[in-house]
Amino acid sequence: MTVIPKRGNGDGGEFQSPALERLVKSLSRLPGLGRKSATRLALHLVGREDSAGPAEELVAAVTEARLRVTNCTSCGAITEADPCRICTSERRDVTQICIVASPVDILPFEKAGFFRGRYFVLGGLLSPLDGVRAEDLPFGRLTARLDQDGVTEVIIALDSSVEGETTSLYLQRLFEGRGLTLTRLATGIPVGGSLAYIDEVTLQRAFQYRRSF
Amino acid sequence: MTVIPKRGNGDGGEFQSPALERLVKSLSRLPGLGRKSATRLALHLVGREDSAGPAEELVAAVTEARLRVTNCTSCGAITEADPCRICTSERRDVTQICIVASPVDILPFEKAGFFRGRYFVLGGLLSPLDGVRAEDLPFGRLTARLDQDGVTEVIIALDSSVEGETTSLYLQRLFEGRGLTLTRLATGIPVGGSLAYIDEVTLQRAFQYRRSF
């Protein structure tokens, strides 16, 4: 009869390389990566002698990005030149400003290419539960920007989460009496979205905000 | 009426930072990472000024792992010391050798801790379709190792894929007439596995190799 040891045999169940284990741990701390995918990535990065490529390339890319990437001091977008290309472009309408939560939120707008105004990145949303209060977000810089650029229309493009709604409400109050056109993105059925698979809240909103022909 | 430009407005739909785009591309070339998860990782790595941690840590971990990690020249396991701890351990049985495809396959054995022999990593499986032929795998080094260590039992622990089966068959022929005990891992229902959810091939194998009480 074989006696199975409790667990491990002194050699552990880890790689026989503390450096590789550290790399796996370092990778698995990154968002969206578990131990398994981190192990796969680590092995790929450490690789064979003949494929030194991926690791060196990644190290160079991370180092370079850390050096070059900054946030536009005017709008908060991710940029290498400060102020960013959108804030300095002559072709953008200074009187329209679109307020987003994160720099990533600018990408779909720029990809679609219909919006000709400028942006303002809040860098977060009001969240009393997470301790994000009004003084933690750049509202002062936002109002200064509105005055400076002579902004006449503000489009609020925030998530329809509790935090997004709270922040929208705060912004509405902040802009009261400024004579601004204040709008928000429409809520409704996505284009091409199938009614059968739409969630109830979206459906209810789409019904509530129905438009006449 | 608003005329929607065809696509993009000259500012592209990418980040306004070639360095960040290069980092995203570099990350999305890694196994298992798409554009979205690569973007998320890149933003995390580039981060805010106050959280320089993850990027520096990752760069250090990759660089260190690249420097230290090697393969055991005796068994092919991932190791920092060559030959590896398993090959040099006095407590391991030299007469038993377990053949695996990849260094990662050693981990579950070592985690379970019941196997007291040594390993041999093939580093791949025979695959005529992918151009992996017998001369591409270290069969010469394997037989030399068997002779040198006086191995009496070989356990083949390869995937039950077409390539795994082909390689097992090749090994069987290679070892013919050597008077070795040649075994392979049992195929069957996993412990705790539910019959209702077992795939048909596994079920058929489990039935075919049924054991008497």
HADDOCK unambig.tbl for C-alpha pairs under 7 A between the chains (distance, minus, plus):
assign (segid A and resid 4 and name CA) (segid B and resid 114 and name CA) 5.76 0.50 0.50
assign (segid A and resid 5 and name CA) (segid B and resid 113 and name CA) 6.59 0.50 0.50
assign (segid A and resid 5 and name CA) (segid B and resid 114 and name CA) 6.49 0.50 0.50
assign (segid A and resid 7 and name CA) (segid B and resid 111 and name CA) 6.79 0.50 0.50
assign (segid A and resid 7 and name CA) (segid B and resid 112 and name CA) 5.90 0.50 0.50
assign (segid A and resid 7 and name CA) (segid B and resid 113 and name CA) 6.12 0.50 0.50
assign (segid A and resid 8 and name CA) (segid B and resid 110 and name CA) 6.32 0.50 0.50
assign (segid A and resid 8 and name CA) (segid B and resid 111 and name CA) 5.10 0.50 0.50
assign (segid A and resid 8 and name CA) (segid B and resid 112 and name CA) 5.74 0.50 0.50
assign (segid A and resid 8 and name CA) (segid B and resid 113 and name CA) 4.54 0.50 0.50
assign (segid A and resid 9 and name CA) (segid B and resid 113 and name CA) 4.86 0.50 0.50
assign (segid A and resid 11 and name CA) (segid B and resid 110 and name CA) 6.70 0.50 0.50
assign (segid A and resid 12 and name CA) (segid B and resid 110 and name CA) 6.18 0.50 0.50
assign (segid A and resid 12 and name CA) (segid B and resid 111 and name CA) 5.88 0.50 0.50
assign (segid A and resid 13 and name CA) (segid B and resid 107 and name CA) 5.29 0.50 0.50
assign (segid A and resid 13 and name CA) (segid B and resid 108 and name CA) 6.59 0.50 0.50
assign (segid A and resid 13 and name CA) (segid B and resid 110 and name CA) 4.88 0.50 0.50
assign (segid A and resid 13 and name CA) (segid B and resid 111 and name CA) 3.72 0.50 0.50
assign (segid A and resid 14 and name CA) (segid B and resid 107 and name CA) 6.24 0.50 0.50
assign (segid A and resid 15 and name CA) (segid B and resid 78 and name CA) 6.57 0.50 0.50
assign (segid A and resid 15 and name CA) (segid B and resid 107 and name CA) 6.87 0.50 0.50
assign (segid A and resid 16 and name CA) (segid B and resid 78 and name CA) 6.26 0.50 0.50
assign (segid A and resid 16 and name CA) (segid B and resid 79 and name CA) 4.87 0.50 0.50
assign (segid A and resid 16 and name CA) (segid B and resid 80 and name CA) 6.87 0.50 0.50
assign (segid A and resid 17 and name CA) (segid B and resid 69 and name CA) 6.54 0.50 0.50
assign (segid A and resid 17 and name CA) (segid B and resid 78 and name CA) 6.93 0.50 0.50
assign (segid A and resid 17 and name CA) (segid B and resid 79 and name CA) 5.11 0.50 0.50
assign (segid A and resid 17 and name CA) (segid B and resid 80 and name CA) 5.34 0.50 0.50
assign (segid A and resid 19 and name CA) (segid B and resid 64 and name CA) 6.29 0.50 0.50
assign (segid A and resid 19 and name CA) (segid B and resid 65 and name CA) 4.86 0.50 0.50
assign (segid A and resid 19 and name CA) (segid B and resid 68 and name CA) 6.64 0.50 0.50
assign (segid A and resid 19 and name CA) (segid B and resid 69 and name CA) 6.95 0.50 0.50
assign (segid A and resid 20 and name CA) (segid B and resid 65 and name CA) 5.30 0.50 0.50
assign (segid A and resid 20 and name CA) (segid B and resid 69 and name CA) 6.68 0.50 0.50
assign (segid A and resid 22 and name CA) (segid B and resid 61 and name CA) 6.36 0.50 0.50
assign (segid A and resid 23 and name CA) (segid B and resid 61 and name CA) 4.88 0.50 0.50
assign (segid A and resid 23 and name CA) (segid B and resid 62 and name CA) 6.08 0.50 0.50
assign (segid A and resid 23 and name CA) (segid B and resid 65 and name CA) 6.67 0.50 0.50
assign (segid A and resid 26 and name CA) (segid B and resid 57 and name CA) 6.89 0.50 0.50
assign (segid A and resid 26 and name CA) (segid B and resid 58 and name CA) 5.94 0.50 0.50
assign (segid A and resid 26 and name CA) (segid B and resid 61 and name CA) 6.98 0.50 0.50
assign (segid A and resid 27 and name CA) (segid B and resid 58 and name CA) 6.96 0.50 0.50
assign (segid A and resid 30 and name CA) (segid B and resid 41 and name CA) 6.75 0.50 0.50
assign (segid A and resid 31 and name CA) (segid B and resid 41 and name CA) 6.46 0.50 0.50
assign (segid A and resid 41 and name CA) (segid B and resid 30 and name CA) 6.73 0.50 0.50
assign (segid A and resid 41 and name CA) (segid B and resid 31 and name CA) 6.45 0.50 0.50
assign (segid A and resid 46 and name CA) (segid B and resid 65 and name CA) 6.47 0.50 0.50
assign (segid A and resid 46 and name CA) (segid B and resid 66 and name CA) 5.26 0.50 0.50
assign (segid A and resid 55 and name CA) (segid B and resid 62 and name CA) 6.66 0.50 0.50
assign (segid A and resid 57 and name CA) (segid B and resid 26 and name CA) 6.86 0.50 0.50
assign (segid A and resid 58 and name CA) (segid B and resid 26 and name CA) 5.92 0.50 0.50
assign (segid A and resid 58 and name CA) (segid B and resid 27 and name CA) 6.94 0.50 0.50
assign (segid A and resid 59 and name CA) (segid B and resid 59 and name CA) 5.43 0.50 0.50
assign (segid A and resid 61 and name CA) (segid B and resid 19 and name CA) 6.99 0.50 0.50
assign (segid A and resid 61 and name CA) (segid B and resid 22 and name CA) 6.35 0.50 0.50
assign (segid A and resid 61 and name CA) (segid B and resid 23 and name CA) 4.89 0.50 0.50
assign (segid A and resid 61 and name CA) (segid B and resid 26 and name CA) 6.98 0.50 0.50
assign (segid A and resid 62 and name CA) (segid B and resid 23 and name CA) 6.07 0.50 0.50
assign (segid A and resid 62 and name CA) (segid B and resid 55 and name CA) 6.68 0.50 0.50
assign (segid A and resid 64 and name CA) (segid B and resid 19 and name CA) 6.29 0.50 0.50
assign (segid A and resid 65 and name CA) (segid B and resid 19 and name CA) 4.85 0.50 0.50
assign (segid A and resid 65 and name CA) (segid B and resid 20 and name CA) 5.31 0.50 0.50
assign (segid A and resid 65 and name CA) (segid B and resid 23 and name CA) 6.68 0.50 0.50
assign (segid A and resid 65 and name CA) (segid B and resid 46 and name CA) 6.48 0.50 0.50
assign (segid A and resid 66 and name CA) (segid B and resid 46 and name CA) 5.29 0.50 0.50
assign (segid A and resid 68 and name CA) (segid B and resid 19 and name CA) 6.66 0.50 0.50
assign (segid A and resid 69 and name CA) (segid B and resid 17 and name CA) 6.55 0.50 0.50
assign (segid A and resid 69 and name CA) (segid B and resid 19 and name CA) 6.94 0.50 0.50
assign (segid A and resid 69 and name CA) (segid B and resid 20 and name CA) 6.68 0.50 0.50
assign (segid A and resid 78 and name CA) (segid B and resid 15 and name CA) 6.57 0.50 0.50
assign (segid A and resid 78 and name CA) (segid B and resid 16 and name CA) 6.25 0.50 0.50
assign (segid A and resid 78 and name CA) (segid B and resid 17 and name CA) 6.92 0.50 0.50
assign (segid A and resid 79 and name CA) (segid B and resid 16 and name CA) 4.87 0.50 0.50
assign (segid A and resid 79 and name CA) (segid B and resid 17 and name CA) 5.10 0.50 0.50
assign (segid A and resid 80 and name CA) (segid B and resid 16 and name CA) 6.88 0.50 0.50
assign (segid A and resid 80 and name CA) (segid B and resid 17 and name CA) 5.35 0.50 0.50
assign (segid A and resid 107 and name CA) (segid B and resid 13 and name CA) 5.29 0.50 0.50
assign (segid A and resid 107 and name CA) (segid B and resid 14 and name CA) 6.21 0.50 0.50
assign (segid A and resid 107 and name CA) (segid B and resid 15 and name CA) 6.86 0.50 0.50
assign (segid A and resid 108 and name CA) (segid B and resid 13 and name CA) 6.57 0.50 0.50
assign (segid A and resid 110 and name CA) (segid B and resid 8 and name CA) 6.28 0.50 0.50
assign (segid A and resid 110 and name CA) (segid B and resid 11 and name CA) 6.68 0.50 0.50
assign (segid A and resid 110 and name CA) (segid B and resid 12 and name CA) 6.12 0.50 0.50
assign (segid A and resid 110 and name CA) (segid B and resid 13 and name CA) 4.79 0.50 0.50
assign (segid A and resid 111 and name CA) (segid B and resid 7 and name CA) 6.80 0.50 0.50
assign (segid A and resid 111 and name CA) (segid B and resid 8 and name CA) 5.17 0.50 0.50
assign (segid A and resid 111 and name CA) (segid B and resid 12 and name CA) 5.90 0.50 0.50
assign (segid A and resid 111 and name CA) (segid B and resid 13 and name CA) 3.67 0.50 0.50
assign (segid A and resid 112 and name CA) (segid B and resid 7 and name CA) 5.80 0.50 0.50
assign (segid A and resid 112 and name CA) (segid B and resid 8 and name CA) 5.76 0.50 0.50
assign (segid A and resid 113 and name CA) (segid B and resid 5 and name CA) 6.54 0.50 0.50
assign (segid A and resid 113 and name CA) (segid B and resid 7 and name CA) 5.93 0.50 0.50
assign (segid A and resid 113 and name CA) (segid B and resid 8 and name CA) 4.45 0.50 0.50
assign (segid A and resid 113 and name CA) (segid B and resid 9 and name CA) 4.86 0.50 0.50
assign (segid A and resid 114 and name CA) (segid B and resid 4 and name CA) 5.52 0.50 0.50
assign (segid A and resid 114 and name CA) (segid B and resid 5 and name CA) 6.32 0.50 0.50
